[in-house]
């Protein structure tokens, strides 16, 4: 695995005011498919390997127990199923891949395995599957859960979910389809077999009623960074989605992952991490800083609160004037929410016994919600240099999942047209589309 691989994270390319900022579309609004088709063409010209879509199915409602703030300010909503958009983007491109997210906590593996097989056919082998263990109460409520599944149990379900998917993708052998025109014989029944899975969470007979796809299985992506999440990703993931912005935590994640991969009998050198990194690129440093200021001006306490509460599972509108950070950790644990995020970051910096004021918490929350705590800002040379240095310091395996807080499509176009050419000029990037499938292009 040589050189950086690059993906664009388009999960929130239309939320939190991006639809209105300088450089946004005029005459087109989300979810107009033409927006994404044009963006895909721009990214492919630059040689970016993947367009990635995270997902969530609930409207944030933890802040004040209401969806009103999220709806009013467009905070992490609306969220559409992006599989039809990906199919459309694939018709406008030839090489770039597409990452799609589904929750193993709520979805059924047979449905997901069949859908991803179909999308891999439509795209000619350019699909990645980001499997997630869901941590948000608003999502759970839409699938009939009164509370979130316990943290460890979510990963047990994820591992079985992937076991079922992999068995289904392999239930029809690659050479099973014979299509003998002389005899009319379509396939060899000896090479199409039931999986007869009977597990704790799923019972699936199989086989998959589908023709094997170009990649057979999509590239598997996983983002857990807790010890349990890392153990799950080491078991099956081809590529890891890691959290950028803090070198010490990145190095810790890389070390823990390498240990877990070795325990699974896998080669750590073959599994890269794409670090989630927000970038603001300007033609000059001053232009980049001005764009950064425009982003900060959008956010209000209501918008920040809706974002933070949704992702932490705690109604922060009820915070007292001061509190020990350990109390927030206990509240998140009681709600079976994610132990990481802003709360985990603050405890890592200050410790559980640290008493924080409400004002101080929201100051940190502002940088977390805006992504400024993991944003690289500057002209193309400055940003490229920072990424190169960080890539080397984190093991030089994988690359970056780049996002932009700027307008759609302006911020992403600047990444493609200003930053990527600078990285390529420096020789920092992996070879441009060396294969036909996403798996080949990502070298996984």
N, C-alpha and C positions, 0 to 999 in steps of 0.2 A: 504494500500500500504506500504509494509515493505521491507526495503533493497533496495540497488541500482539496477536498471535495466541498462543493457549495450547494446549498438549497435555500430557497426563499420560503419563509414561513408566512403564509397568507391567511392564517387562522382568523386574524382580526384586522384585515386590510380595509374593512368598511365600517368599523365601529369606533367609539371614543372620538368622534369628530373628524375622522380621516376623510369622510365623505364631503366635508365642507372646506377643508384647508386649501391654501394656495397650491395649485398643481393638481387639484382634483378634477375628475371628469365633469364636463358640462354637456348635458343632454343624455347622459347615461347614469343610472343609479343601480346599486345592488338590488337584486341579483342578476342584472343583465349579463347574459352569457358572453356578449361581444367584448365586455371589459376584460374578462379572463382570457379569452382567445387572443386578444391583442397583447396582453401582458405575457402570455406564454410565448408568443413569437419573439418579443423583446428579450426575454430571459434566454431563450434558445440561441438567439444570435450571439449572446455573450458567452454561451457555453456552460451555463448553470445546469447542474445535473438533475435537480428535482424541485418541484413546486409542492409544498406541504400544507395540508389542511388539518389542523387540530379540530376537535369538535366538543360540543356540550349541548345537551338537549333541553336544559331548563333555563328559564329566565331568572336572573339573580333576584332572590326575594328574601335574603337573610337580613339585610339592612332594614330596620324598623318593621320587619315581618311583612314586607310589601314589595311588589315588583315595580312600584311607581318610579323610583329614582332611576332604575336601570332602563325602564321604557322611555322616560323623558329625555335622558341624556345618551341613549344608545350605548349602554355599557355592557359589553359582551353579549349583545343581542342586536339584530336577529342572527340566528344560526340556521342555515339550510343544510340538508344533506347534499354534499358536494359531488356525489358520484355522477350525476348527469352532467354537471359542469366539467368534470374531468374528462368524460367521454367527448364532450364538445371540444375541449382544448386539445385533445389528442388528434382530432382531425385537422387542426391548424398547425401541427408540429410533426417532427419525425423522430427526434432523439430524446427530448427532455422527459424525465419521469415524473410520476405523481404519487404523493403520499396521502392516504386516506385513513381516517381514524374511526374506529368503532370500539365500543365499551364491552369488554368481556364480562363486566359485572352485570350487565342488563341484556345483552344480545344473545342469540343462540348461534353456536358455531356452525351448524349446517347452513343456515341462511347466509352467514358472512362468507363462508368458504365458497359457496356457489356464486355469490355476487362478485367476489374478487376474482374468481376464475373467469367469469364473463368479462370483467373489466380488463383483465390481462389480455384476453383475446382482442377486445376492441382497441386497446392501445398498442398491440404488437409487443407485449412483454415489458411494459413500462410502469408497473404498479408496485407500490410499497404499502404495507399494512402496518399502521401504528396502532398497536393494541394497548388499551389503557384500562387501569383499575379506577373506577369513578369515585370521586371524593366529594361530590357536591350534592347537598340535600335536594335542591331544586330538580336535578336530573333524576334522582331516585324516586321522587314523588310522581314523576310522569310514567314510571314503570311499575307503580303499585307498591313501592316500598315505603313503609312509614318511617324508617330510619336507615342510615347507611349500613352496609355490611361491614363487619369488623375488618380492620386493616389487613391482618394476616390472612383471613379467609378470602378477601378479595384476590390476593395473589395465588392462593390455592386454586380458586376458580379460574383465574387467568391461565395457569399452567395446564389445567385439564382442558380448557377451551382450545389452547394452541395444539395440544396433543390430538384433539379431535380434528381440528382443521388440517393438520399435517397428514393424519391418516386418510382423510377424505381426499386431499389433493393427490395422494399416492395410491388411491383405491382403483384408479384406472391407469394401467401402465402406459408409458409414453408411446409404445408401439402396439397398443391394443386395437387401434382403429386401422383396419386393413383396406376398406373401400374397394373390394374386388368387383370391378364392373362386369366381368365375365360371368361370375357366379351369383352376384348380388349380395355376397356376404359382406356385412358392414364391419363387424368387429369380432375379435377372438374372445369368447366368454371365459376362457381360462385366465385372461388378463384383466378381468373386471370382477372385483371381489368386495363383498360386504366387509365393514370394519368391526361390526358387532361390539361397539363400545358400551360398557356399562360402568359408570363411575359414580363419584359422590354427587356431582352436579348435573351430569348429562347422560342420557341413554340415546345412542344414535346407531342405527343399523347400517346405513350406507348401502352401496357405494355412492359416490357423488355422480349424479346423472349428467355428466358433462364430459366434453372432449378435453384432454389435458391441454393446459394453456402453454404459451411460449416459455414462461419461466417455471412451469409446473406449480411452484408456490411463489407468491409475491415476496419481495424483500421484507423481512420482519423487523420492525422498529419498536423499541420500548424505551420508556422515559423514567422508570422508577429510580430514585436516588437514595431511598432509605436502604438499610441493610437487606430487608426482605425484598424490596424492589430490585436491587442489584442482583440478588441471588436468582430471582426469576429471569431477569434479562440475560444472565450468564448461561442459563439453561437453553434458551432458544433464539435470542435476538441476533440478527445479522448486523445490525447497526443500532447504536445507542443515541438517544436524544438527551443531551446533558445540559445542565444549567450553567451558563457562562457568567462572566463578570467578576468572579472572585477566584483568583489563581489558586489559593490554598485549598478551597473546596473542590475545585476542578482536579487538582492533583490527588486529593484524597479519594474522589470518585474513581479516577483512573486506577489508582493503586488497589482499591477495594474490588473493582471490576476485574482487574488482572488476576487477583487472587481467586476470585470466584470462578473465572473462566478456567484457570488451571485445575481447580478442584473438579470441574466438569469434564476435564480431559480435552479442553478446547485451547486453541492457540491464541493467546492474547494479542499477538501481532496482527491477527486477521480480523479483529473486531474493532472498528473505529467508533469514535464518539463525535457526533455533530453538536458543537456547543451553541446553545441558543444565545444569540448576540444581537442586540438592537444597534443599528448604525444610523447615523445622520451624516450624510456625505454632502459637502458643498464644493463648489469649484474653488473656493477659498475658505480659510478658517473663519473669517468674519461671516460669510454666507451661511456656513454650517451653524454657527452660534446663533444667528438670527432665527434660523429655522427651529432650533432647540427652544428658543423663547416662545415661539408661536405655539408649540406643543403645550408647554406649561400653562399658557394662558387659558387653555380650554377647561382645565380641571377645576371643579368645585368640591367642597367637602362632601356634598351629596354623591357626586360621581365617584370620588375616591372611596367613600364609605361603601357604596354598592359593590364596587369592585373587590375591595378587601374582604368584606363580610362574606360574599359569595364564595371566594376561594379559600377562606379559612374556616367557614362553618360557624362563625360567631357574630352576633349582632353587635358591632362595635359602637353603635349609637348609644348603647347602654353603659359604656365605659365610665368608671368613676374618675375623679380628678387625678388619682394616682393608683398604682397597682403593681404587685410583683409580676414579672414576666411569667413565672411558673404558673400563675393562676390562668393565664391565657392558654398555656400548654395543656393544663388539666381540662379546661373547657373544650378545647379541640378534641382531646382524647375521648371525652364523654360523648361527643357528637360523632365519634368515629370518623372525623375529618382528617385531612392530611396533616401529618406532624411537621411537615416542612414549610415552605413558603416564607412569608415575612416573619412569622412567629419563630420558626426555627432559626432564621438568619439572626434575629435580634438576640435570641438566647445564646447562639454561638458567639456573638460579639460581647455580650454583657453578663451572661449567666442567668439562671432561673431566679436567683434571689434579688436581682436588680429591680429596684422600684422605679417605674417609668411614669411620667405624667402623660395625661391624655394629649396635651399639646405636642409633646415630644414624639409620642406614638404616631400622630397624624403627620408630623414632619417626615418621619421615616416612611409612612404609608404613601405619601405623595410621590416620593421617588420610586417606590415599589410599583404603584399603580401605573405611573407613566413609563416605567421601564428605565428610568434614568440611572438606576443603580447598576444596570448592566449595559449601558449605552456607550458606544465609541463614537466620538463626534470630531469631525475635522475635514480637511481637504483629503483627496484620494491618497496622496503619499503618506500622510499621517496615519490614516485609518489602516492602510495596507501594512505599514510598519508595525503597528500594534498587533494586528492579527498574526503576522509572521512570527513575532516574538512569543505571543501566547501559544501559538501552534507548536513551536519547538518546546516550550516549557511544559506542555501537557502531553508530550509523548509522540507528537507528529504522526498520529493515527486518527484519521477521520477528517474533520474540518469544521464547517460552521453552518448553522441554520440561521440565516440572516433575516431579521425583521426590520420594519421601519415604522416609526410613529408619525411619519409625514403623510401627506395626502396619497390616496390611491388614484392614479398610478405613479404620480411624480416621484415619491420616495423610492419606489422599487425600480423605476426607470433609471434613477441616479445610481443605484447600486449596480445595475446591469451595464450602464454606459459610462460611468466614471470609475467606480471602484474595481470591478472585475477586470477591465483592460489593464489597470495598473498592477494588479496581482499577477496577471498573465505576463506582463512585460518583465516582471521581476523573476519569472520562472517559479512562482510559488504554487501554482495550481497543478492538479493531476491532469493527465492527457485528456484532450477534448473528445468525448464520445468514442472511445476505442472499440466498443462493441455495439450489438444491436439491442440488447436488453438493458434495463436499469441495473440489474444485478451485475452485469459485465462492466457497466460504466462506473458503478460505485466500487468495483473490485471487491465484492463480498461473496 
